[in-house]
Amino acid sequence: MRELSYDAAVIGGGAAGMAAALEIRAAGLSCVVLEREEHLGGILLQCVHNGFGLIEFDEELSGPEFAERMEEKFRASGADAYLGVTVMDVEDPGDRKVLFGYSAEHGILRVSVRAVVLAMGCRERNRGNIRIPGARPAGVYTAGLAQRLVNMEGYLPGKDVVIIGSGDIGLIMARRMSWAGARVHGVVEILPYPSGLTRNIVQCLHDFGIPLYLSHLTSGIFGGDRVESVEIAPIEDGAVRFEKAFRIPCDTVLLSVGLVPENELSKKMGVELNPMTNGPWTDSMMMTNVPGIFAAGNVLHVHDLVDYVAEEARRAGAACARWIRGERPGRELRVKAGPNVRYAAPCRVGPEAPNKLYLRTLIVKNDAVLEVRLDNRVIQSRKKPHVQPSEMISVTLDPKDLADAGPDSTIEIAIL
Ligand SMILES: Cc1cc2nc3c(=O)[nH]c(=O)nc-3n(C[C@H](O)[C@H](O)[C@H](O)COP(=O)(O)OP(=O)(O)OC[C@H]3O[C@@H](n4cnc5c(N)ncnc54)[C@H](O)[C@@H]3O)c2cc1C
């Protein structure tokens, strides 16, 4: 067993993990990142398309380019990284926390630290999560796995493709598979609106003439050894019209039906999760209910832009460093998801400093209004030309507006 000791450890070396480590090092503390893959960068490494980095680097980069730029900053900061290390357990015996990681190279690593930042990202929902009936042939992949096969392993998983779910990874894979010479016969979405970003609907489906079947249930996957077809049925006035079901022949099905924050390890540590995000509840310092355990990035809530991940993780890293130096959360106000808001994160803010909140709405609406209320009094109202659940919204609270908040005051965010 190899023993290490640092001020802080970050679990996960994606964009969030690297950004958090940068801030811990900037505060003059020692920091180690533990990453189960052999490279830093996380999910970015398989996203070879453009669309990353407009805020963090003021440039449009591909995922691997963004990861490379972050890694350069990370290496320059003097933080350590142990790659190929899966953190299996974290014990909290008192003053220090002890992480146990397993690696083929080092065996068991025992890392003693004062604080931990969780940055484990998220994983894809699969066929079992959405219970599609039918046979169990080969040729059914999650879209992220297919992305990894095509972009990193040089393997095309099929030639005639149907994509179930209109999440961003599926949309991007519709375009990627088309570029690779496959025929994409359609994207099937159970909801009446797409789950992915509008820009991806335009650039990945419309530009390639790929049909989008909204309000359609996938009623079966058929085939013997290999997928042969997918059956879909329209949903009209809230009822599935099975008599109108039809089959789309294909040899491959890609599932893009949502992402779930990777929190098995967090739960083992006693971290409480918000059922609306499946990520930890955090306070104004981005700290979970377990003192000294912080969280940021997709492990906290699923983000659509890496720039927001990096921004949030920098906050968590900086707060983690202040916590190690003895700062504790001061006066806090509770943040509540109001009408038409699924969640707002973080769920507590300190009224003395500017606070950026990230939220997702439950509705699709043009000419919407985002309203922030302090105890039912509107303190901010902003027009939003269009809102939809797939597009994360951010709002910054001005401390001036929170000056007369009382000890039990609540901030409520609504989309009207
Ligand atoms: C297909 C796709 C397309 C996207 N397109 C865009 C885009 O165009 N523009 C944009 O800005 N953003 C885009 N994003 C979003 C953005 O890339 C992600 O939100 C961001 O990179 C997530 O960073 P993260 O660090 O939170 O998670 P991840 O990148 O997933 O990193 C988590 C890391 O934790 C490691 N890990 C997990 N558990 C453990 C453990 N127990 N021990 C050790 N290590 C562990 C994992 O191996 C992983 O490397 C896209 C995302 C996807 C999936």
The ligand as an SDF file (V2000), in Angstrom:
LIG
                    3D

 53 58  0  0  0  0  0  0  0  0999 V2000
  -21.4720   14.1590  -25.9860 C   0  0  0  0  0  0  0  0  0  0  0  0
  -21.2710   15.4030  -25.2190 C   0  0  0  0  0  0  0  0  0  0  0  0
  -21.2310   16.5860  -25.9160 C   0  0  0  0  0  0  0  0  0  0  0  0
  -20.9850   17.7760  -25.2410 C   0  0  0  0  0  0  0  0  0  0  0  0
  -20.9280   18.9060  -25.9930 N   0  0  0  0  0  0  0  0  0  0  0  0
  -20.5740   20.0680  -25.3720 C   0  0  0  0  0  0  0  0  0  0  0  0
  -20.3420   21.2600  -26.1560 C   0  0  0  0  0  0  0  0  0  0  0  0
  -20.4960   21.2700  -27.3850 O   0  0  0  0  0  0  0  0  0  0  0  0
  -19.9590   22.3710  -25.4960 N   0  0  0  0  0  0  0  0  0  0  0  0
  -19.7630   22.3740  -24.1370 C   0  0  0  0  0  0  0  0  0  0  0  0
  -19.3860   23.3900  -23.5760 O   0  0  0  0  0  0  0  0  0  0  0  0
  -20.0020   21.2550  -23.3890 N   0  0  0  0  0  0  0  0  0  0  0  0
  -20.3990   20.1130  -23.9680 C   0  0  0  0  0  0  0  0  0  0  0  0
  -20.6010   18.9860  -23.2130 N   0  0  0  0  0  0  0  0  0  0  0  0
  -20.5990   19.0880  -21.7400 C   0  0  0  0  0  0  0  0  0  0  0  0
  -19.2200   19.0280  -21.0690 C   0  0  0  0  0  0  0  0  0  0  0  0
  -18.3040   18.3620  -21.8670 O   0  0  0  0  0  0  0  0  0  0  0  0
  -19.3300   18.3210  -19.7390 C   0  0  0  0  0  0  0  0  0  0  0  0
  -20.4000   18.8770  -19.0080 O   0  0  0  0  0  0  0  0  0  0  0  0
  -18.0330   18.4520  -18.8860 C   0  0  0  0  0  0  0  0  0  0  0  0
  -16.8870   18.1300  -19.6270 O   0  0  0  0  0  0  0  0  0  0  0  0
  -18.1590   17.5530  -17.6450 C   0  0  0  0  0  0  0  0  0  0  0  0
  -17.0550   17.6840  -16.8190 O   0  0  0  0  0  0  0  0  0  0  0  0
  -16.9460   16.9210  -15.4170 P   0  0  0  0  0  0  0  0  0  0  0  0
  -15.5380   17.1270  -14.9760 O   0  0  0  0  0  0  0  0  0  0  0  0
  -18.0300   17.3340  -14.5180 O   0  0  0  0  0  0  0  0  0  0  0  0
  -17.2090   15.3780  -15.7330 O   0  0  0  0  0  0  0  0  0  0  0  0
  -16.3650   14.3180  -16.5860 P   0  0  0  0  0  0  0  0  0  0  0  0
  -15.7360   14.9250  -17.7590 O   0  0  0  0  0  0  0  0  0  0  0  0
  -17.2890   13.1660  -16.8100 O   0  0  0  0  0  0  0  0  0  0  0  0
  -15.1980   13.8840  -15.5850 O   0  0  0  0  0  0  0  0  0  0  0  0
  -15.3940   13.0320  -14.4840 C   0  0  0  0  0  0  0  0  0  0  0  0
  -14.1410   12.2020  -14.2920 C   0  0  0  0  0  0  0  0  0  0  0  0
  -14.2400   11.5130  -13.0490 O   0  0  0  0  0  0  0  0  0  0  0  0
  -13.6220   10.2420  -13.1980 C   0  0  0  0  0  0  0  0  0  0  0  0
  -14.1310    9.3750  -12.1240 N   0  0  0  0  0  0  0  0  0  0  0  0
  -15.4180    9.0150  -11.8670 C   0  0  0  0  0  0  0  0  0  0  0  0
  -15.5010    8.2240  -10.7830 N   0  0  0  0  0  0  0  0  0  0  0  0
  -14.2290    8.0930  -10.3080 C   0  0  0  0  0  0  0  0  0  0  0  0
  -13.6480    7.4050   -9.1940 C   0  0  0  0  0  0  0  0  0  0  0  0
  -14.3910    6.6930   -8.3270 N   0  0  0  0  0  0  0  0  0  0  0  0
  -12.3050    7.4640   -9.0250 N   0  0  0  0  0  0  0  0  0  0  0  0
  -11.5270    8.1890   -9.8800 C   0  0  0  0  0  0  0  0  0  0  0  0
  -12.0260    8.8550  -10.9470 N   0  0  0  0  0  0  0  0  0  0  0  0
  -13.3480    8.8190  -11.1560 C   0  0  0  0  0  0  0  0  0  0  0  0
  -14.0580    9.8070  -14.5980 C   0  0  0  0  0  0  0  0  0  0  0  0
  -13.2080    8.8380  -15.1280 O   0  0  0  0  0  0  0  0  0  0  0  0
  -13.9840   11.1460  -15.3690 C   0  0  0  0  0  0  0  0  0  0  0  0
  -12.7310   11.3330  -15.9950 O   0  0  0  0  0  0  0  0  0  0  0  0
  -20.8230   17.7760  -23.8270 C   0  0  0  0  0  0  0  0  0  0  0  0
  -20.8870   16.5760  -23.1190 C   0  0  0  0  0  0  0  0  0  0  0  0
  -21.1130   15.3950  -23.8050 C   0  0  0  0  0  0  0  0  0  0  0  0
  -21.1700   14.1120  -23.0050 C   0  0  0  0  0  0  0  0  0  0  0  0
  1  2  1  0
  2  3  1  0
  2 52  2  0
  3  4  2  0
  4  5  1  0
  4 50  1  0
  5  6  2  0
  6  7  1  0
  6 13  1  0
  7  8  2  0
  7  9  1  0
  9 10  1  0
 10 11  2  0
 10 12  1  0
 12 13  2  0
 13 14  1  0
 14 15  1  0
 14 50  1  0
 15 16  1  0
 16 17  1  0
 16 18  1  0
 18 19  1  0
 18 20  1  0
 20 21  1  0
 20 22  1  0
 22 23  1  0
 23 24  1  0
 24 25  2  0
 24 26  1  0
 24 27  1  0
 27 28  1  0
 28 29  2  0
 28 30  1  0
 28 31  1  0
 31 32  1  0
 32 33  1  0
 33 34  1  0
 33 48  1  0
 34 35  1  0
 35 36  1  0
 35 46  1  0
 36 37  1  0
 36 45  1  0
 37 38  2  0
 38 39  1  0
 39 40  1  0
 39 45  2  0
 40 41  1  0
 40 42  2  0
 42 43  1  0
 43 44  2  0
 44 45  1  0
 46 47  1  0
 46 48  1  0
 48 49  1  0
 50 51  2  0
 51 52  1  0
 52 53  1  0
M  END
$$$$
